[in-house]
Amino acid sequence: MPNEKMLSCYTCGQREPHRQPRDDQERNHIRSLKQLKPHAFVDDYWICVTTDRDCRNIRYAWVDNPFHPPEKMPEPE
């Protein structure tokens, strides 16, 4: 996938592939997080997509653990 990056994942404990939100449903979920600043650019958030486990941890582009406790993207419907 072209928009994947290898980033540190707080919940996996190592560098894993991450992707940006892919649709409005995922972007709206990120916007709904309480700790998020009101005008944050949601495409600066990345979702862990490791194939070893079902992680879905959400991280900020420059901070691997911006949420306390960690937040995960819900399962797709």
OpenMM code with the backbone's topology and positions (N, CA, C; nanometers):
from openmm import Vec3, app, unit

residues = "MET PRO ASN GLU LYS MET LEU SER CYS TYR THR CYS GLY GLN ARG GLU PRO HIS ARG GLN PRO ARG ASP ASP GLN GLU ARG ASN HIS ILE ARG SER LEU LYS GLN LEU LYS PRO HIS ALA PHE VAL ASP ASP TYR TRP ILE CYS VAL THR THR ASP ARG ASP CYS ARG ASN ILE ARG TYR ALA TRP VAL ASP ASN PRO PHE HIS PRO PRO GLU LYS MET PRO GLU PRO GLU".split()
positions = [
    Vec3(0.0853, -0.1185, 0.0000),
    Vec3(0.0000, 0.0000, 0.0000),
    Vec3(0.0896, 0.1245, 0.0000),
    Vec3(0.0673, 0.2211, -0.0896),
    Vec3(0.1582, 0.3340, -0.1051),
    Vec3(0.1631, 0.4293, 0.0134),
    Vec3(0.0576, 0.4389, 0.0932),
    Vec3(0.0603, 0.5348, 0.2040),
    Vec3(0.0935, 0.4675, 0.3367),
    Vec3(0.1668, 0.3538, 0.3335),
    Vec3(0.2114, 0.2882, 0.4563),
    Vec3(0.3504, 0.3361, 0.4923),
    Vec3(0.3742, 0.3424, 0.6249),
    Vec3(0.5049, 0.3808, 0.6783),
    Vec3(0.5396, 0.2841, 0.7895),
    Vec3(0.6667, 0.2582, 0.8072),
    Vec3(0.7125, 0.1809, 0.9217),
    Vec3(0.7334, 0.2790, 1.0365),
    Vec3(0.6503, 0.2659, 1.1404),
    Vec3(0.6568, 0.3539, 1.2565),
    Vec3(0.6586, 0.2707, 1.3835),
    Vec3(0.7047, 0.3305, 1.4900),
    Vec3(0.7038, 0.2646, 1.6194),
    Vec3(0.5593, 0.2534, 1.6690),
    Vec3(0.5219, 0.1337, 1.7139),
    Vec3(0.3870, 0.1121, 1.7673),
    Vec3(0.3970, 0.0909, 1.9174),
    Vec3(0.3257, 0.1727, 1.9926),
    Vec3(0.3300, 0.1651, 2.1381),
    Vec3(0.2783, 0.0307, 2.1891),
    Vec3(0.1696, -0.0202, 2.1334),
    Vec3(0.1117, -0.1440, 2.1843),
    Vec3(0.1845, -0.2683, 2.1334),
    Vec3(0.2431, -0.2635, 2.0142),
    Vec3(0.3194, -0.3775, 1.9625),
    Vec3(0.4604, -0.3822, 2.0215),
    Vec3(0.5126, -0.2661, 2.0594),
    Vec3(0.6461, -0.2597, 2.1172),
    Vec3(0.7593, -0.2637, 2.0161),
    Vec3(0.7292, -0.2394, 1.8895),
    Vec3(0.8325, -0.2382, 1.7861),
    Vec3(0.7833, -0.1612, 1.6644),
    Vec3(0.8704, -0.1482, 1.5641),
    Vec3(0.8318, -0.0794, 1.4410),
    Vec3(0.7431, -0.1715, 1.3585),
    Vec3(0.6293, -0.1183, 1.3166),
    Vec3(0.5311, -0.1942, 1.2394),
    Vec3(0.4779, -0.1061, 1.1271),
    Vec3(0.4163, -0.1654, 1.0231),
    Vec3(0.3550, -0.0841, 0.9178),
    Vec3(0.2319, -0.0102, 0.9717),
    Vec3(0.2180, 0.1146, 0.9336),
    Vec3(0.1043, 0.1997, 0.9711),
    Vec3(0.0483, 0.2638, 0.8447),
    Vec3(-0.0797, 0.2964, 0.8482),
    Vec3(-0.1424, 0.3660, 0.7355),
    Vec3(-0.2239, 0.4833, 0.7887),
    Vec3(-0.2503, 0.5775, 0.7008),
    Vec3(-0.3360, 0.6902, 0.7354),
    Vec3(-0.4820, 0.6450, 0.7304),
    Vec3(-0.5729, 0.7224, 0.7927),
    Vec3(-0.7157, 0.6878, 0.7831),
    Vec3(-0.7580, 0.6812, 0.6375),
    Vec3(-0.8415, 0.5823, 0.6035),
    Vec3(-0.8735, 0.5646, 0.4615),
    Vec3(-1.0108, 0.6132, 0.4206),
    Vec3(-1.0970, 0.6478, 0.5169),
    Vec3(-1.2296, 0.6951, 0.4779),
    Vec3(-1.2846, 0.7895, 0.5846),
    Vec3(-1.4010, 0.8475, 0.5563),
    Vec3(-1.4613, 0.9438, 0.6492),
    Vec3(-1.4976, 0.8806, 0.7828),
    Vec3(-1.5360, 0.7544, 0.7825),
    Vec3(-1.5704, 0.6870, 0.9079),
    Vec3(-1.4485, 0.6816, 1.0013),
    Vec3(-1.3331, 0.6467, 0.9477),
    Vec3(-1.2116, 0.6437, 1.0298),
    Vec3(-1.1697, 0.7846, 1.0710),
    Vec3(-1.1787, 0.8801, 0.9809),
    Vec3(-1.1436, 1.0178, 1.0165),
    Vec3(-1.2366, 1.0724, 1.1258),
    Vec3(-1.3654, 1.0420, 1.1161),
    Vec3(-1.4599, 1.0880, 1.2184),
    Vec3(-1.4331, 1.0226, 1.3529),
    Vec3(-1.3919, 0.8965, 1.3524),
    Vec3(-1.3569, 0.8314, 1.4787),
    Vec3(-1.2385, 0.9039, 1.5435),
    Vec3(-1.1373, 0.9354, 1.4654),
    Vec3(-1.0211, 1.0064, 1.5203),
    Vec3(-1.0627, 1.1431, 1.5718),
    Vec3(-1.1477, 1.2144, 1.4979),
    Vec3(-1.1950, 1.3461, 1.5435),
    Vec3(-1.2713, 1.3370, 1.6758),
    Vec3(-1.3353, 1.2235, 1.7004),
    Vec3(-1.4178, 1.2090, 1.8210),
    Vec3(-1.3367, 1.1812, 1.9471),
    Vec3(-1.2086, 1.1532, 1.9341),
    Vec3(-1.1280, 1.1209, 2.0519),
    Vec3(-1.1163, 1.2425, 2.1424),
    Vec3(-1.1389, 1.2231, 2.2704),
    Vec3(-1.1429, 1.3327, 2.3669),
    Vec3(-1.0132, 1.4126, 2.3743),
    Vec3(-0.9005, 1.3443, 2.3644),
    Vec3(-0.7717, 1.4108, 2.3802),
    Vec3(-0.7289, 1.4905, 2.2577),
    Vec3(-0.8034, 1.4784, 2.1481),
    Vec3(-0.7652, 1.5423, 2.0232),
    Vec3(-0.7945, 1.6917, 2.0274),
    Vec3(-0.7004, 1.7696, 1.9801),
    Vec3(-0.7229, 1.9141, 1.9725),
    Vec3(-0.8311, 1.9422, 1.8694),
    Vec3(-0.9119, 2.0471, 1.8895),
    Vec3(-1.0289, 2.0692, 1.8035),
    Vec3(-1.0007, 2.0847, 1.6547),
    Vec3(-0.8878, 2.1388, 1.6179),
    Vec3(-0.8611, 2.1621, 1.4763),
    Vec3(-0.7470, 2.0752, 1.4254),
    Vec3(-0.7284, 1.9604, 1.4840),
    Vec3(-0.6187, 1.8717, 1.4440),
    Vec3(-0.6416, 1.8189, 1.3024),
    Vec3(-0.5342, 1.7998, 1.2334),
    Vec3(-0.5373, 1.7436, 1.0982),
    Vec3(-0.5354, 1.5917, 1.1124),
    Vec3(-0.6474, 1.5259, 1.0856),
    Vec3(-0.6585, 1.3831, 1.1140),
    Vec3(-0.5661, 1.2972, 1.0287),
    Vec3(-0.5211, 1.3452, 0.9147),
    Vec3(-0.4287, 1.2663, 0.8342),
    Vec3(-0.2874, 1.2658, 0.8927),
    Vec3(-0.2657, 1.3359, 1.0053),
    Vec3(-0.1403, 1.3258, 1.0792),
    Vec3(-0.1450, 1.2091, 1.1775),
    Vec3(-0.2554, 1.1354, 1.1795),
    Vec3(-0.2690, 1.0180, 1.2657),
    Vec3(-0.2554, 0.8925, 1.1813),
    Vec3(-0.1920, 0.7916, 1.2375),
    Vec3(-0.1614, 0.6676, 1.1661),
    Vec3(-0.2159, 0.5494, 1.2442),
    Vec3(-0.2525, 0.4432, 1.1737),
    Vec3(-0.3138, 0.3243, 1.2320),
    Vec3(-0.2214, 0.2057, 1.2061),
    Vec3(-0.1891, 0.1307, 1.3116),
    Vec3(-0.1026, 0.0141, 1.2982),
    Vec3(-0.1759, -0.0952, 1.2213),
    Vec3(-0.1116, -0.1482, 1.1176),
    Vec3(-0.1731, -0.2517, 1.0342),
    Vec3(-0.0844, -0.3764, 1.0263),
    Vec3(-0.0191, -0.4088, 1.1362),
    Vec3(0.0667, -0.5264, 1.1372),
    Vec3(-0.0125, -0.6513, 1.0996),
    Vec3(0.0525, -0.7431, 1.0299),
    Vec3(-0.0141, -0.8684, 0.9934),
    Vec3(0.0059, -0.9750, 1.1013),
    Vec3(0.0937, -0.9491, 1.1985),
    Vec3(0.1198, -1.0455, 1.3061),
    Vec3(0.0076, -1.0506, 1.4094),
    Vec3(-0.0614, -0.9413, 1.4286),
    Vec3(-0.1695, -0.9339, 1.5281),
    Vec3(-0.2696, -0.8289, 1.4825),
    Vec3(-0.3847, -0.8270, 1.5428),
    Vec3(-0.4877, -0.7290, 1.5080),
    Vec3(-0.4720, -0.6086, 1.5998),
    Vec3(-0.3814, -0.5190, 1.5695),
    Vec3(-0.3469, -0.4092, 1.6603),
    Vec3(-0.4409, -0.2889, 1.6461),
    Vec3(-0.4390, -0.2218, 1.5321),
    Vec3(-0.5218, -0.1044, 1.5029),
    Vec3(-0.4957, 0.0143, 1.5972),
    Vec3(-0.3800, 0.0171, 1.6641),
    Vec3(-0.3457, 0.1278, 1.7530),
    Vec3(-0.3334, 0.2564, 1.6716),
    Vec3(-0.3838, 0.3666, 1.7269),
    Vec3(-0.3765, 0.4975, 1.6606),
    Vec3(-0.2621, 0.5763, 1.7232),
    Vec3(-0.1761, 0.6298, 1.6387),
    Vec3(-0.0672, 0.7133, 1.6865),
    Vec3(-0.0618, 0.8429, 1.6068),
    Vec3(0.0008, 0.9431, 1.6636),
    Vec3(0.0225, 1.0705, 1.5958),
    Vec3(0.1518, 1.0588, 1.5160),
    Vec3(0.1649, 1.1342, 1.4109),
    Vec3(0.2814, 1.1235, 1.3226),
    Vec3(0.4141, 1.1349, 1.3984),
    Vec3(0.4219, 1.2239, 1.4984),
    Vec3(0.5492, 1.2474, 1.5664),
    Vec3(0.5514, 1.1951, 1.7094),
    Vec3(0.4425, 1.1342, 1.7549),
    Vec3(0.4351, 1.0836, 1.8924),
    Vec3(0.3733, 0.9448, 1.8872),
    Vec3(0.4450, 0.8443, 1.9351),
    Vec3(0.3918, 0.7086, 1.9220),
    Vec3(0.2848, 0.6749, 2.0248),
    Vec3(0.2697, 0.7528, 2.1315),
    Vec3(0.1664, 0.7260, 2.2319),
    Vec3(0.0973, 0.8554, 2.2730),
    Vec3(0.0165, 0.9153, 2.1846),
    Vec3(-0.0466, 1.0433, 2.2181),
    Vec3(-0.1693, 1.0300, 2.3073),
    Vec3(-0.2218, 0.9097, 2.3244),
    Vec3(-0.3452, 0.8894, 2.4002),
    Vec3(-0.3182, 0.8038, 2.5232),
    Vec3(-0.3797, 0.8424, 2.6337),
    Vec3(-0.3678, 0.7666, 2.7592),
    Vec3(-0.5069, 0.7351, 2.8090),
    Vec3(-0.5503, 0.6119, 2.8046),
    Vec3(-0.4828, 0.4933, 2.7547),
    Vec3(-0.4793, 0.4932, 2.6018),
    Vec3(-0.4005, 0.4023, 2.5419),
    Vec3(-0.3941, 0.3965, 2.3950),
    Vec3(-0.5324, 0.3787, 2.3326),
    Vec3(-0.5511, 0.4385, 2.2159),
    Vec3(-0.6780, 0.4274, 2.1419),
    Vec3(-0.6588, 0.3375, 2.0210),
    Vec3(-0.7607, 0.2598, 1.9908),
    Vec3(-0.7571, 0.1714, 1.8748),
    Vec3(-0.8695, 0.2052, 1.7797),
    Vec3(-0.8454, 0.1868, 1.6522),
    Vec3(-0.9488, 0.2045, 1.5512),
    Vec3(-1.0448, 0.0882, 1.5660),
    Vec3(-1.1776, 0.1139, 1.5716),
    Vec3(-1.2742, 0.0036, 1.5822),
    Vec3(-1.2673, -0.0898, 1.4624),
    Vec3(-1.3151, -0.2107, 1.4837),
    Vec3(-1.3230, -0.3091, 1.3747),
    Vec3(-1.4103, -0.2539, 1.2638),
    Vec3(-1.3745, -0.2783, 1.1385),
    Vec3(-1.4622, -0.2355, 1.0287),
    Vec3(-1.5957, -0.3092, 1.0367),
    Vec3(-1.7008, -0.2410, 0.9967),
    Vec3(-1.8344, -0.3019, 1.0031),
    Vec3(-1.8616, -0.3900, 0.8850),
] * unit.nanometer
topology = app.Topology()
chain = topology.addChain("A")
for resn in residues:
    res = topology.addResidue(resn, chain)
    for name in ("N", "CA", "C"):
        topology.addAtom(name, app.Element.getBySymbol(name[0]), res)
